[in-house]
């Protein structure tokens, strides 16, 4: 189960109104130039005693101006007062702001930051093991690809593993030995019937069957024909 809130209406965003408060730690997770999305997260650790079970993803969209820290211990978000909003926009006089650009004040441990955006929203729940965020879900569109980043669109690619990390993950012992051993990876395959014929695509490759099955369950729930194929990789 997830709990979601999305705020972008005048009656929801009253000047001075507190919108969100949590005593948890939050960090900057991702930004994408596509729709100027800014994502912050409080990480859930359901397997750790005493730690929060749920993850909270907090999204500003589209973010026109950003003045934030990379991390917060406790976080409150409120709509700026009229005076605060005027001051922030005056500090960025070179920008053209629209009627729907609101100033959101971020407060933590006596310090204040802000984001100018049209909307803010958050989702709290247990994030799936292979799920990148609550704001980049799998969709049965074309091409059918498992989401590999927290937000859709152009980003910095900071979560792409290096070739060395992949080698380490596959437990390669010596690059000079004969490739007499192998290891399987698990490819999640999909089939969609389109007017021009069936479209069969590899949606994602996973190092364990458990992760592949986690992705398969999400894809199948979208009424897409989906199965797992094992692919041997020579080591």
N, C-alpha and C positions, 0 to 999 in steps of 0.2 A: 504494500500500500504506500502511496505517495500523497503528500499534501502540497498543493500548488497554489500560488497567488500571483496575479499579474495586475499591475496598477498603471493605468495610462489615461484615466478620465479625470475631468476637473473635480467631480465630487469625491474622488478618491484621494486626490493630491491637493489638499488644502494647505496653504502656507502655514508653516510652523508645526504641522501635524507629524507625530512620530509614526513611522510606517513599520519598522522592524527593530527588534532588540534581541540579542543573544549574548550569553556570557562565554560562548565558545571561541576558539581561535579560527581566524579566517586568513586566507592568503590569496594573492592574485594568481589565477590559474591560466587564463588565456585571453587574448584579444585577437579579433579578426577584422580585417578591413572590410569584409563583406558585411554590410549593414552596421558597421562600427559597433560590434558587440564586445562587451567587457564582462568577463566571467570571474567571479570569486568563489572560493569553496572553503567549507569547514569539513574536514575529512572524517568519515565514520570508520570505526574499527570494531565491527561486531564480534570479532574473535578475541578481543582484548578485554579482560575484566576491568571494570571501572571506567572504560572509555565509552564515548557515545556510540550507539549502534548505527545511527543514521548519518547520512551525508547531506549537507545543505549546499546547493548550488544557487548562487545569487547572480542575476544577470541584469546589466544595464544596456539599453538598446533604444535608438542609436546614440552612442556616446560622442558628443561633440567636443567636450573639454573634460580632461581628467586630471585631478590632483589627488593622488592617493599614495599610501604606503604599500609595500609589498606584503605586509602582514599586520594583523591586528589581534590583540588579546581582548576579546569582548568587542562587540560592535553594535552601534545603534545608528539607524538611518532615519532621517526626517526630511520633510520638505523645508526648504529654506523660507525664512520670512521674506516679506516683500523687500525690506531693506537689504537683507543678505543677498537676495537674488540680484538686485540692482547693482550691488557692489561687485559681485563676481562677474557679471556681464560687462560692467564698466572696466574691469581689469583686463578684459579680452575684447577691447573696443574694435579691434581689427576683424572680428568675426561677425558674421551675420546670423543672428538668432531668430528663430521663428516663434510663433505664439505658443507652440507646444513644447518648446525646449524648457525644461524645468531644472532647477538646481536642487540636487539631493545632497544633503550634508551628512557626512560620515563622521561619527564621534566615537573615540576610543581612548580611555585613560587620560582624559583631559585635553586631548588633541582633536582638531577638526580638519577634515579634508572635504573634498566635494567632487561630484560628477555632474556634468550638465548632459541630460539625456531626455528623451521623450517618455521613457517608461522604465520601470524597475519591476522585477519579479523574482520569485524564488520557489524552489521545489525541495522538499525534504523527504527522504526515504532511504531504503537500503539499496545502494547502487550495485548493480550486477557486476560480477567479476570481470567481464569483458566489455562493460558499458563505459564509454568515455565520459559521459555526463548525462544529466537529465534533459539537456537542451540540444542534443544532437542524436536523435533517435534513428533507428533503422526505418527506412521507407522503401516500399517495393516500387521504386522508380527505375529509370534507366540511366546509367548502368547500375546493376545491383551490386553494391559494394558495402561491406560492413564498415561503419564509421570508425576511423582511426585517429580522430582528434576530438577535443572537447566541443568545438564549435564548427558548424558548417562554413566553408568558404576559405579564403586565403588567410594563412597564419604563418608563424615563423618556423613551423616544423620542428619545434623543440622536443617533441616526443618521438621522433623517428630514431630508431636504434641504429648505431653504427654497425659496419660490417664486423668489427671486432666483438661487439656485444652479441651479435648473432652467433658468431663462432663459439664464444664462451658459453652461450646458452645451449648450444648443441654438443657441448663437452668434447670438442675436437682436442685430441691429445698431441698430435705431431703432424704438421702440415706436409712433411716429406714422406710419410709412410704410404704404402699402397692403400687404396680405398676399398678395403676388404670388409669393413663394417658399415653399418648404416643405422639411421634413426628415422622413425616415421614422424611426419607432421600430419596435421588433420585439416583437410580442405573442406570448407562448407560450400556446397554446390547448390545452385538454385535453378529452377525452370519456371519461366513465365510464358504463357501462350499469348502471342501477339497476333495482330491481323496478318502479318507477313510470315508467321510461323513461330515455332518455339524458340525462346531465347534462353540458352543455357549459359550460366556465368559462375565463375568462382568468386564468391562474395568475400572470402577471407581465409587466411591460413593461420592455424593456431598450433602451439607447441604441445598442448595436451588435449586428450579427448574430452576431458571435463570442460575446458574452455570452449571447445568447438560445440559441444552439446548445449552450453549456455547460450551461445549465439544462435544455434539452430532453433532453440525454443522461441526466441524472440522473433526470428524470421518466419517461422511456421505460424506464429500467432497472427501474422499479417496476411494469412491465407496464401502464402507462397509455398510452392512445392520445394522442399529443401531436404538434402541428405548430406552425409559426411563421407568423404573418400580419404583413405590413408595414402600418403605419398612418401616413398622412401627417399631420404637425402643421404648421399654417399658421404661418409666421414673418412 
